[in-house]
């Protein structure tokens, strides 16, 4: 079994989900008392969030690249960035190490295409929904990507940072997200990408009239496949 390196803490709420999923998936594959070989570098999310807001992505990338080097030195054979938004600096992380980085958007696109879909709605932080780094990665797989209107994007972003990253899950926020999903479906979305690892704490398959693609779960599954290949 290869060792999975996790760059986490953004937020730790979703990093805990990664750890749980990796171990459950390995146990399901191998049985008995098997669990995942993994090492975790958990950053201080407050520092990263401040750099995001200030637009200092290169500095944020340096922090994640240093974490990646440490994980490689600790024996990681492959790496995960445990957040959609920070895949904006995936290139810096890849350049810092010799082991492969499993890109979250690639795992997500593979799952969407496996369902035979070509047009998806994208929910995530404002950075993920409005900037090109994630949408273009999905588009490179032949997918058309729809995002909410400005009001919807602001709502989705606020709930992520003010609630989900703090472990707060509100029924009223779920209902508002369902409204946004309904608008995306009305615009032609055949499925919805939960393009922030915290959104899975709020939204599940039963909350959408079309398939939802839970990126944390998909990323963890791809990591286990690679680790056990």
KEKE-3310 file (N, C-alpha, C; in steps of 0.2 Angstrom, whole numbers, plus 5000, padded with zeros to 4 digits):
npx = (5004:5003:5009:4998:4999:4993:4988:4981:4968:4961:4946:4949:4938:4933:4945:4945:4935:4941:4951:4943:4936:4946:4951:4940:4937:4949:4948:4936:4940:4951:4948:4946:4957:4963:4969:4971:4987:4994:5000:4998:4999:4993:4988:4987:4972:4967:4978:4979:4967:4967:4977:4971:4960:4967:4973:4985:4991:5002:5011:5003:5004:5017:5017:5009:5017:5029:5023:5020:5033:5038:5029:5033:5046:5042:5038:5027:5019:5011:5001:4988:4979:4968:4957:4946:4947:4961:4967:4970:4984:4990:4999:5011:5013:5015:5027:5036:5039:5043:5034:5018:5004:4987:4975:4960:4950:4951:4948:4935:4929:4931:4921:4910:4909:4908:4895:4889:4886:4887:4885:4887:4882:4891:4896:4904:4918:4919:4930:4933:4921:4921:4934:4946:4954:4948:4936:4940:4949:4939:4932:4942:4941:4930:4918:4904:4902:4892:4888:4881:4870:4876:4870:4868:4880:4887:4879:4882:4896:4897:4890:4899:4911:4907:4899:4900:4914:4916:4910:4896:4880:4866:4848:4841:4851:4853:4841:4842:4853:4847:4838:4847:4853:4842:4840:4851:4848:4837:4843:4849:4858:4864:4869:4877:4891:4899:4909:4917:4925:4919:4905:4899:4895:4883:4875:4867:4864:4850:4846:4845:4838:4845:4860:4872:4889:4901:4915:4925:4923:4925:4938:4945:4942:4949:4962:4963:4962:4973:4983:4982:4984)
npy = (4994:5011:5026:5040:5057:5071:5087:5097:5105:5115:5118:5111:5103:5097:5090:5081:5073:5068:5060:5050:5044:5039:5029:5021:5017:5010:4999:4994:4989:4980:4973:4966:4972:4982:4998:5015:5020:5035:5052:5068:5085:5098:5114:5131:5137:5150:5159:5155:5159:5173:5176:5172:5181:5193:5191:5185:5174:5168:5167:5160:5148:5145:5141:5129:5122:5120:5112:5101:5096:5092:5082:5073:5070:5064:5052:5051:5044:5049:5064:5074:5089:5095:5102:5112:5125:5129:5122:5131:5134:5123:5120:5126:5117:5105:5107:5107:5095:5077:5067:5061:5073:5071:5078:5086:5091:5083:5070:5073:5076:5065:5057:5063:5062:5048:5046:5050:5063:5080:5093:5103:5111:5121:5123:5132:5140:5158:5161:5149:5147:5159:5162:5156:5144:5132:5130:5130:5118:5108:5111:5107:5094:5092:5096:5107:5121:5128:5142:5149:5164:5181:5184:5171:5166:5173:5170:5156:5156:5163:5155:5144:5149:5156:5147:5132:5130:5132:5121:5123:5118:5122:5120:5130:5136:5125:5124:5136:5133:5123:5130:5137:5127:5122:5133:5132:5119:5123:5131:5122:5113:5096:5089:5092:5099:5098:5109:5112:5106:5107:5107:5095:5092:5098:5096:5083:5068:5067:5080:5086:5088:5082:5072:5074:5078:5073:5080:5078:5065:5059:5062:5056:5043:5041:5043:5031:5021:5024:5022:5008:5002)
npz = (5000:4995:5003:5007:5006:5015:5012:5023:5034:5029:5028:5044:5047:5035:5032:5042:5037:5026:5032:5038:5027:5019:5027:5029:5016:5013:5022:5018:5005:5009:5020:5037:5049:5042:5038:5031:5025:5029:5029:5037:5035:5043:5040:5047:5045:5047:5043:5030:5024:5026:5017:5005:5004:5003:4991:4989:4983:4978:4990:4998:4991:4992:5006:5005:4997:5004:5014:5006:5003:5015:5018:5008:5012:5023:5019:5010:4996:4986:4984:4991:4990:5001:4998:4988:4983:4985:4975:4966:4967:4964:4954:4959:4970:4964:4957:4968:4972:4970:4969:4964:4962:4965:4957:4962:4954:4943:4947:4950:4937:4930:4937:4934:4920:4919:4923:4911:4909:4903:4907:4920:4936:4947:4964:4976:4985:4982:4975:4969:4961:4953:4948:4935:4937:4942:4935:4922:4922:4923:4912:4903:4902:4894:4899:4902:4912:4924:4934:4949:4950:4954:4967:4972:4972:4982:4993:4994:4996:5008:5017:5018:5023:5035:5042:5039:5039:5052:5058:5059:5055:5047:5045:5038:5029:5021:5015:5007:4999:4992:4984:4976:4969:4963:4954:4946:4940:4933:4923:4915:4921:4922:4933:4949:4955:4970:4974:4985:4999:5011:5009:5008:5021:5022:5011:5003:4992:4993:4993:4981:4964:4954:4950:4963:4965:4976:4981:4990:4994:4981:4979:4989:4986:4973:4978:4986:4977:4969:4979:4981:4969)
capx = (5000:5007:5007:4995:5001:4987:4989:4974:4967:4957:4946:4950:4931:4933:4951:4943:4931:4946:4954:4938:4934:4952:4952:4934:4938:4954:4945:4931:4944:4956:4945:4949:4959:4967:4968:4975:4994:4994:5003:4995:5001:4987:4990:4982:4967:4966:4983:4978:4961:4969:4981:4966:4956:4972:4975:4992:4991:5009:5013:4999:5006:5023:5016:5007:5023:5033:5020:5021:5040:5038:5025:5037:5051:5040:5037:5022:5021:5006:4999:4981:4977:4962:4952:4945:4950:4968:4970:4973:4991:4992:5006:5017:5014:5018:5034:5040:5040:5044:5029:5012:4998:4981:4971:4953:4945:4952:4944:4928:4927:4930:4915:4904:4909:4906:4888:4887:4884:4891:4884:4886:4883:4897:4895:4911:4919:4919:4936:4932:4916:4922:4940:4946:4958:4944:4931:4944:4951:4933:4931:4947:4938:4924:4912:4901:4901:4887:4888:4875:4871:4880:4867:4869:4888:4888:4876:4886:4903:4896:4889:4905:4916:4904:4896:4903:4921:4916:4906:4889:4876:4859:4843:4839:4856:4852:4836:4844:4857:4843:4836:4852:4853:4836:4841:4856:4845:4833:4847:4851:4863:4862:4872:4880:4898:4900:4916:4920:4925:4914:4898:4896:4893:4877:4871:4868:4860:4843:4844:4845:4834:4850:4865:4878:4896:4904:4922:4929:4922:4928:4945:4947:4941:4954:4968:4964:4963:4980:4987:4981:4985)
capy = (5000:5017:5031:5045:5063:5075:5094:5098:5110:5121:5118:5104:5100:5093:5086:5075:5069:5064:5054:5045:5041:5035:5023:5017:5014:5004:4994:4990:4985:4975:4970:4965:4978:4987:5006:5019:5023:5042:5057:5074:5091:5102:5121:5136:5140:5158:5162:5154:5163:5180:5177:5171:5187:5198:5189:5184:5167:5165:5166:5154:5142:5143:5137:5123:5118:5118:5106:5095:5094:5089:5075:5069:5068:5059:5045:5051:5042:5053:5069:5077:5095:5093:5108:5113:5132:5129:5119:5137:5134:5116:5120:5127:5111:5100:5109:5107:5088:5072:5062:5064:5076:5069:5084:5085:5092:5078:5065:5075:5076:5057:5054:5066:5058:5041:5046:5052:5070:5085:5100:5103:5117:5121:5127:5132:5147:5163:5160:5143:5148:5165:5162:5151:5138:5126:5129:5128:5111:5104:5112:5103:5087:5092:5098:5114:5122:5133:5144:5153:5171:5184:5183:5164:5164:5176:5165:5149:5158:5165:5149:5140:5152:5158:5142:5125:5129:5132:5116:5124:5116:5125:5118:5136:5136:5119:5126:5141:5130:5119:5135:5139:5121:5122:5138:5129:5114:5126:5133:5116:5108:5089:5087:5098:5098:5101:5110:5114:5100:5107:5107:5088:5092:5101:5094:5076:5066:5069:5087:5089:5084:5079:5069:5078:5075:5075:5081:5075:5058:5057:5063:5050:5036:5041:5042:5024:5017:5025:5019:5001:5000)
capz = (5000:4995:5008:5005:5010:5015:5014:5026:5038:5025:5035:5048:5047:5029:5033:5046:5033:5022:5036:5039:5021:5017:5031:5028:5009:5013:5026:5013:5000:5011:5026:5043:5053:5037:5037:5026:5027:5027:5034:5037:5037:5044:5041:5051:5040:5047:5039:5022:5023:5025:5010:5000:5004:5001:4984:4990:4981:4978:4996:5000:4987:4995:5012:5004:4994:5010:5017:5002:5003:5021:5017:5004:5016:5028:5015:5006:4989:4982:4988:4990:4993:5004:4997:4981:4982:4985:4969:4962:4968:4963:4950:4964:4974:4960:4956:4974:4974:4964:4969:4960:4965:4962:4956:4964:4948:4938:4950:4949:4930:4929:4940:4930:4913:4920:4923:4905:4909:4900:4909:4928:4940:4952:4970:4980:4987:4977:4972:4964:4956:4949:4944:4930:4938:4943:4929:4916:4923:4922:4904:4899:4902:4890:4903:4902:4919:4925:4941:4951:4949:4959:4974:4974:4973:4988:4998:4995:4999:5015:5022:5018:5028:5041:5045:5038:5041:5059:5060:5060:5049:5048:5040:5033:5024:5017:5010:5003:4994:4987:4980:4971:4965:4958:4948:4941:4936:4928:4918:4911:4924:4923:4939:4953:4958:4977:4973:4991:5003:5017:5007:5009:5028:5022:5005:5001:4986:4993:4993:4974:4959:4949:4954:4966:4965:4982:4979:4995:4993:4975:4979:4993:4982:4969:4982:4988:4970:4967:4984:4981:4963)
cpx = (5004:5004:5004:4997:4995:4989:4982:4974:4963:4950:4948:4944:4931:4939:4949:4939:4936:4949:4949:4937:4940:4952:4946:4935:4943:4951:4940:4934:4948:4953:4948:4951:4963:4964:4973:4982:4994:4998:4999:4999:4995:4990:4985:4978:4967:4972:4982:4972:4963:4973:4976:4962:4961:4974:4982:4993:4998:5012:5009:5002:5013:5022:5014:5013:5028:5030:5021:5028:5041:5035:5029:5043:5049:5038:5031:5023:5016:5003:4991:4981:4970:4957:4952:4949:4957:4971:4972:4981:4994:4998:5012:5018:5017:5025:5038:5042:5041:5038:5023:5007:4992:4976:4963:4949:4945:4947:4936:4925:4926:4924:4909:4903:4907:4899:4885:4884:4889:4891:4883:4886:4888:4895:4902:4912:4919:4925:4936:4927:4918:4929:4941:4949:4954:4939:4935:4947:4945:4932:4936:4945:4932:4918:4910:4900:4897:4888:4882:4876:4875:4877:4868:4876:4889:4885:4880:4893:4902:4895:4895:4910:4913:4901:4899:4910:4921:4912:4899:4885:4869:4854:4841:4844:4855:4847:4838:4849:4853:4840:4841:4853:4848:4837:4846:4853:4840:4837:4850:4857:4860:4865:4875:4886:4898:4907:4919:4920:4920:4907:4895:4893:4885:4872:4873:4864:4853:4841:4844:4841:4839:4856:4870:4884:4900:4912:4926:4929:4926:4936:4948:4947:4947:4961:4969:4965:4971:4985:4987:4983:4991)
cpy = (5006:5022:5037:5051:5068:5082:5096:5104:5116:5119:5111:5100:5095:5088:5080:5070:5065:5058:5048:5041:5037:5029:5018:5013:5009:4998:4990:4986:4979:4971:4970:4972:4983:4994:5009:5021:5030:5046:5063:5080:5096:5110:5125:5139:5148:5161:5161:5158:5170:5181:5176:5178:5193:5197:5187:5176:5164:5163:5160:5147:5140:5139:5130:5119:5116:5112:5100:5092:5090:5082:5071:5066:5063:5052:5045:5049:5046:5058:5071:5084:5095:5099:5110:5120:5132:5125:5125:5137:5127:5115:5121:5121:5106:5101:5108:5100:5083:5067:5065:5068:5074:5075:5082:5086:5086:5072:5066:5074:5069:5055:5057:5063:5051:5040:5048:5059:5074:5092:5100:5110:5116:5126:5126:5139:5152:5162:5154:5144:5154:5165:5156:5144:5132:5125:5127:5121:5107:5104:5108:5096:5086:5094:5105:5115:5128:5135:5148:5160:5174:5184:5176:5163:5167:5172:5159:5151:5159:5159:5145:5143:5154:5153:5135:5125:5129:5126:5117:5122:5118:5122:5124:5137:5131:5121:5131:5138:5126:5124:5136:5133:5121:5127:5135:5123:5117:5129:5128:5112:5101:5086:5093:5096:5102:5103:5114:5108:5100:5106:5100:5088:5095:5098:5087:5074:5068:5076:5090:5084:5080:5076:5075:5074:5078:5075:5077:5067:5055:5057:5057:5044:5036:5040:5034:5020:5018:5021:5011:4998:4995)
cpz = (5000:5001:5005:5009:5009:5017:5016:5030:5035:5023:5038:5048:5041:5029:5037:5042:5028:5026:5037:5033:5019:5021:5030:5021:5009:5017:5021:5008:5003:5017:5032:5047:5049:5038:5033:5029:5024:5032:5032:5039:5037:5045:5046:5046:5041:5043:5032:5020:5022:5019:5004:4999:5001:4994:4984:4989:4981:4985:4999:4997:4990:5002:5010:5000:4999:5013:5013:5002:5010:5021:5013:5008:5021:5025:5011:4998:4984:4987:4986:4993:4995:5004:4990:4979:4981:4979:4964:4962:4967:4959:4955:4968:4970:4958:4962:4975:4968:4964:4966:4965:4962:4963:4958:4958:4943:4940:4949:4942:4928:4931:4936:4923:4914:4921:4916:4905:4906:4903:4916:4931:4945:4958:4973:4983:4981:4972:4967:4959:4951:4945:4939:4932:4939:4937:4923:4916:4921:4914:4900:4898:4897:4893:4902:4909:4920:4933:4943:4950:4955:4966:4976:4976:4980:4994:4999:4998:5006:5020:5023:5024:5035:5045:5045:5040:5049:5062:5061:5054:5051:5042:5035:5028:5019:5012:5005:4997:4989:4982:4974:4967:4960:4952:4943:4937:4931:4922:4914:4914:4925:4929:4943:4956:4965:4977:4979:4996:5009:5015:5008:5016:5028:5017:5004:4995:4987:4993:4986:4969:4954:4953:4957:4966:4971:4981:4984:4995:4987:4975:4983:4990:4977:4972:4984:4982:4969:4972:4984:4974:4962)
residu = (UNK:UNK:UNK:UNK:UNK:UNK:UNK:UNK:UNK:UNK:UNK:UNK:UNK:UNK:UNK:UNK:UNK:UNK:UNK:UNK:UNK:UNK:UNK:UNK:UNK:UNK:UNK:UNK:UNK:UNK:UNK:UNK:UNK:UNK:UNK:UNK:UNK:UNK:UNK:UNK:UNK:UNK:UNK:UNK:UNK:UNK:UNK:UNK:UNK:UNK:UNK:UNK:UNK:UNK:UNK:UNK:UNK:UNK:UNK:UNK:UNK:UNK:UNK:UNK:UNK:UNK:UNK:UNK:UNK:UNK:UNK:UNK:UNK:UNK:UNK:UNK:UNK:UNK:UNK:UNK:UNK:UNK:UNK:UNK:UNK:UNK:UNK:UNK:UNK:UNK:UNK:UNK:UNK:UNK:UNK:UNK:UNK:UNK:UNK:UNK:UNK:UNK:UNK:UNK:UNK:UNK:UNK:UNK:UNK:UNK:UNK:UNK:UNK:UNK:UNK:UNK:UNK:UNK:UNK:UNK:UNK:UNK:UNK:UNK:UNK:UNK:UNK:UNK:UNK:UNK:UNK:UNK:UNK:UNK:UNK:UNK:UNK:UNK:UNK:UNK:UNK:UNK:UNK:UNK:UNK:UNK:UNK:UNK:UNK:UNK:UNK:UNK:UNK:UNK:UNK:UNK:UNK:UNK:UNK:UNK:UNK:UNK:UNK:UNK:UNK:UNK:UNK:UNK:UNK:UNK:UNK:UNK:UNK:UNK:UNK:UNK:UNK:UNK:UNK:UNK:UNK:UNK:UNK:UNK:UNK:UNK:UNK:UNK:UNK:UNK:UNK:UNK:UNK:UNK:UNK:UNK:UNK:UNK:UNK:UNK:UNK:UNK:UNK:UNK:UNK:UNK:UNK:UNK:UNK:UNK:UNK:UNK:UNK:UNK:UNK:UNK:UNK:UNK:UNK:UNK:UNK:UNK:UNK:UNK:UNK:UNK:UNK:UNK:UNK)
# end
